[in-house]
Amino acid sequence: MTTPGQKEPPASFFALGKAGLPARFTQNGVDYVMVHPFKHDFFAATGLYAQSDRPEHLVVLKIHRTTSYYGLPLHWACRRFARHEAKLNEALQDIRGIPGYLGMYGTHGFVHEFIPGRPLEGDMKLGPEFFADLYQLFADLHSRYVAYVDSNKRENILMGEDGRPYLIDFQISWHNAKGPRQNFLARWLLKRLQTEDWYHFYKHKTRLAPNLCTPEEMLRGTRQSWYIKLHRAIAQPIIHTRRKFLARYKLDRTK
C-alpha cells in the first residue's frame, strides 16, 4: 500500500506481482488462513499461516517467483529453485534444526512448520550450548554433501524458543546428490562452499559471543578467503542499487 506522494512500485519487482500471497490455502486436506506476510521481494513471497481449526498450529508458506520481469520469463527457473529448496528440506528432515517439511504448494511453493523464535541479533544472550548445537547442525549438513551457502545472513539462523538453532531458506544451498561419485569440479566446489559456511559460523560466534571463542576461533572468524572478497566485490554494487530502489519507493524489505 502506498501513501500520498509515494510512488507505486512496478509489479515486476515482486515475485507474485500485485497478487501477493493467498489469504488461505489447503495443504494435505488441511485448511490454513493467513496470519501475516513475512516478506514479498523479487525472488519469493513468504507468509505465516494458522490451521483454521487449530490456530495454535502455525506453518510457513513460501512461493518462489511466478511472474515475468518486464517480459523476461523467469518462472521456469524459479520453479526449479522451488523444487530444489523443497527437495533439500525434505531430504534433511532427520537433522535436528531443520523445520518440518509439509509438502509442495503448486509448482512454485512449499510449506514448512513455523519455528517460534528470533533471528540472530547482537543483543542476544547466547551460551556455549547454542554454538555447539549450531556447529553440529552445519557438520550434519556437510555430512550429507550439502553446503548451506547463505549463512552470512543472520536472519537465516534462528534461535528457537527452546534455545536451539534452526536454519531456514535453502534457496541457494548446494547439494552434491551423488556424493563422492560426483565429478572432481563438483566435489571441489562443495568443499569450497562448505569452507565458507565455517567462516561465517566463526564470524557470527566471534561477533555475538567473543567471550566463548578460543584464539584459533577468533582467527577463523576474521580470515576472509579470496572467494568471500570476490563475492563482496560483485554483491555490494547490487545491494547498493537495491537499497536505492527501496528508498525511492519507500519500500520495507519485509513487505
N, C-alpha and C positions, 0 to 999 in steps of 0.2 A: 504494500500500500504506500502511495506517495502522499506528500503533504503539499500545500500550495507553494508554488515556486520551485518545487523539486522536479527534476527531470524523470520521465518514465524510462526505466531501463529497457533495453531491447530484449524481446522474448528469447532471442537466440543465445543470450548469455546464460540462461537457465537450462538445466538438464531436462526438465519436463515442460519447457516453455511456460506459458501463463497458466497452464492447468494445475500444476502443483501436485502434491500428494493426495491420494484419495481420502475422503472423510471416513471411510470404513472399508474393510475388505474381509474376505473369508479365506481361511487357510486350513486345510485338512478338516473341513467341516466345522471349524470354529469361527465365530464372528468377532471381529475386532473393530473398535472405534478409536479415532484419533484422540490423543490427549493433547499433544502439541508437536509441531515440527521442530527438529533439531537444526537442520540447515538445508539449504537448497542452493547449490552453486553450479558451476559449469559442468562438472562431471557426474554429479549424483544428487539425489534428494534423500534425506533420512528423517524419519519421524518416530515418535513414541506412541504406541497404541496399547489399549487395555482390552482384555477379553470382555465382551458385552455382559456376560452373566457372572463373571468373576473379575471385577475391576481391579482387584489387587494383583492379578496376573498380567504383567506387562511384557511387551515384546517390542522389537525394533524392526521397522520395515525400511529397507534401503533399495532404491531404484536407480540404476545407472541411466545415463543419458539415453533418451529415446527420440530426441529431435535433431534436426539438421542444424548446421551452423552457417547461416547466410547461404543456404543452398548446398553446402558441403555435407554429404551424408556421413554421419558418424555413428548411427545407431548400430550398424553391423559390428563395428569394433567394440563398442560399449557393451553389446550383447556378449561378446567374448570375455570382456572384463568381468561382467556379472557372473558368468558361468565359472570363470577361473576363481573368483573370490568365494563363491558358494561351494565349489568343489573342495577348496582348501579348508574352509570352515568345517565341512562335513568330515573330511579325512582326519582332522586333528581333534576330533571330539573327545578322545580318551586322554588328552593332555589337560592337566589342571591349569586353568587360567584362560581357556577358550570358551566364549559364550556358547550356549546350547544352540545347535543349528536346527531350524524348524522347516526348512524346505525352500524351494524356488517360488518366486511370485512372478507368474508370467514368464516372459523371456528375458527381462532385464533386471529383475529384482530378486531378493531373497529375504527371509525372515530369520531373526535370531533372538534369543532371550535377552531381556534387558538386565544389565548388571548395575544395581544401585551402588553408587559411589561417586567419585570425582576424579578428574584427570590430575596428573601430577602438577603441582604448583610449588612455588618457592617457600610458602608458609606452612607446608605440611610437616608433621612430626613423623618421620619415617625411621623405623628401627632396623636393626640388622636382619630381622626375620623377613622383612619385606624384600630387601635386596637379595637375600639368599633365595627366596622364592622366585624373584624375577630372573635371577641368574639361571635357576633350574628351568624356568619357562623357556628362555632362549636356548638353553642346552637341549631341551626336549625337541624344540622346533628343528634345530640344526641336525639332530639325530635322524630326523625324517627327511633330510635333504631339502630343507626349506630355509630360505633367508627372509627374514621379516621385511627388511629394507627401509621401512618407514618409521623406525624407532627414533629418528631425530625429533619427531614431533611429540612433545609431552602429552598432548591431548589424546594420543593414541594409546597411552598407557594409563590404565585406571587403577586406582586403589579402591577396591570394593569395600562395602560396609563391614565385611568380615576381615578387613585389614590385609587381604591378599591382592597381588597384582593380576590384572587381566589385560589382554591385548585385543584391540578391535581394529577394523579396517585393514584387510589383507588385499586390497585392490592392486597394489604394485608388488606384492611379495613374489619371490622367485622360488620355483619348485622344480627340482630335477626328478621328474616322475620315475625315471629308470634307475635312479640311484647310482651305484658305482658303475653301471653299464652305460651311463651317459658318455658322450664323446668328451675328449680332453678339454675343448674350449668351454663346454657347459660346466664341467667339473671345476675348471679354473675360475669361471665367473661366479659360481656358487660360493667357493671358498673366499673369493674377494668380497662378496656381499656379506657373507657371514662375519668376516673380519670387521666390516663397518658396523654391523649390529653390535659387536662387542665394544667398539669405540664409543658408540652412543650410550650403551649401558653404563660404561665407566664415566662418561661425561655427565650423565644425569646423576650418578651416585656422588661424584666429586662436588657437584654444584648444590645438590639437595641435602647431602649428609656428609660433608667433608670430614667430620669427626670420626666417621666409621671407616675411612679409607686408609689403606697402607700407602707408603711411599710409591710402591710399584703401581698401585691403582691410580694414584694421583697422576703419575706419568702417562698411564694408558688413557686417561681421560682428557689429556691435553695434546697428545701426539696425533696430529692430523696427517692422513695419508694423501698422496697425490690425487687419489680418487675423490676424496672429500673436497679438496681445493678446486679440482676441475668442476665438480658438481656445483659448488657455490658460485664459481665464476659464470656458469651458464644460468643457474637458477635465480641469482639475485636480480638481474635485469628484468626477468619475467615477473618476479614477486613485486618489484618496484612498480612496474607497469600495471599490474593487477590492483595494487593499492591505490594508484592514481585513478583507476577506473572506478573503484568502490567509493572513493572520496567524491568523485564527480557526480555520482548518482546517490550519494549518501546512503549506501547500502551497508548493512551489517553483514559480516561474513557468515553469521549463523542463520540468516534468513533463507 
